[in-house]
Amino acid sequence: MEKQKVIISTNLESSIATAVGECERDRIFILVDETTKELCLPLIAGFNSLCGAEVITIGATDENKTLESLSHVWTCLQQGGATRHSLMVNLGGGMVTDLGGFAASTFKRGMNYINIPTTLLAMVDASVGGKTGINYGGLKNEIGVFSTARSVILDTTFLKTMNHENICAGYAEMLKHGLISPLPGSPLPASPCRGGETAMLDELLCFDLDVIDYHQLSRMLEDSVKVKERIVEEDPTERGIRKALNLGHTIGHAFESLALQRTPILHGYAVAYGLVCELYLSCIKTGFPVEKMRQTVRFIFEHYGRMPISCDDYPTLLELMTHDKKNIAGQINFTLLGGVGDIRINQTATRKEIEESLDFYREGS
């Protein structure tokens, strides 16, 4: 899989001009959702490099990451005269970059695309790494392909358009990166963070999410993206170490799918709840330090609360976990940790252990 170019932008117009200039393009299409059309498109609409671009709009929120929305994008591309030499610019959160990347990668067997993520979650997770796709049959990201954007432009200008809940959603993935950031001596290069083995996680756990220092957040974002870049470069199609990025996601996706049947929650909140459960499993199965687990869990409960569940929900959650794409030979597959940066992929747990982790989520602190 081709390595994508990640641009940490300090001048949005110049960065977009550079990225567009590096792509073949007979036509340009900009994909937005209803929210980013209103809040973010005006920030780039007048740029010369995007002159004449056709805008395609889909519904906002993950509920619209569907086959119907994908079909709408394909139809707009077809009616707009798109060819395999056209360029798609995905301007939005993870739903837009996932769906837009999938649409571009499959239309005419593939056209170039650029991601301009506008949420913190998309900047640190969805837009980087080449995973594209849609939800299907009530399951998250059930259909998709690995296909990298030509460029990903990260500009914190967009973060000031976000509400507090969406900042927290993205921050959960940064917490995950802090937990898995490889340590010196690991098979992967050392963490970009300076000042000690757990410095990246420690800084994340001390950051004030209620009074945000955007300059500090921008620097932390860059470090966080580097963690994911290093892992993806080592294992682009998730045959081995890339599974580290699934920490918190096996149980987190089950929470998210259950919430779709009730009151939907943001992906990052589901990941945060999944981290609570999977750090508990890491403590009892792979020796993760209890105090570091409790410190992280306290931060999560303080800023993310809890999604209400009861024991009656356990069978549904376990059933949802059995559909996880990481499972092997019918066994629910987890990424766990022996310590910060001590990654243990392809771990399993008994039904009783998983239920204990859900008990801890409901009652622990």
Disulfide bonds with the S-S distance in Angstrom:
none
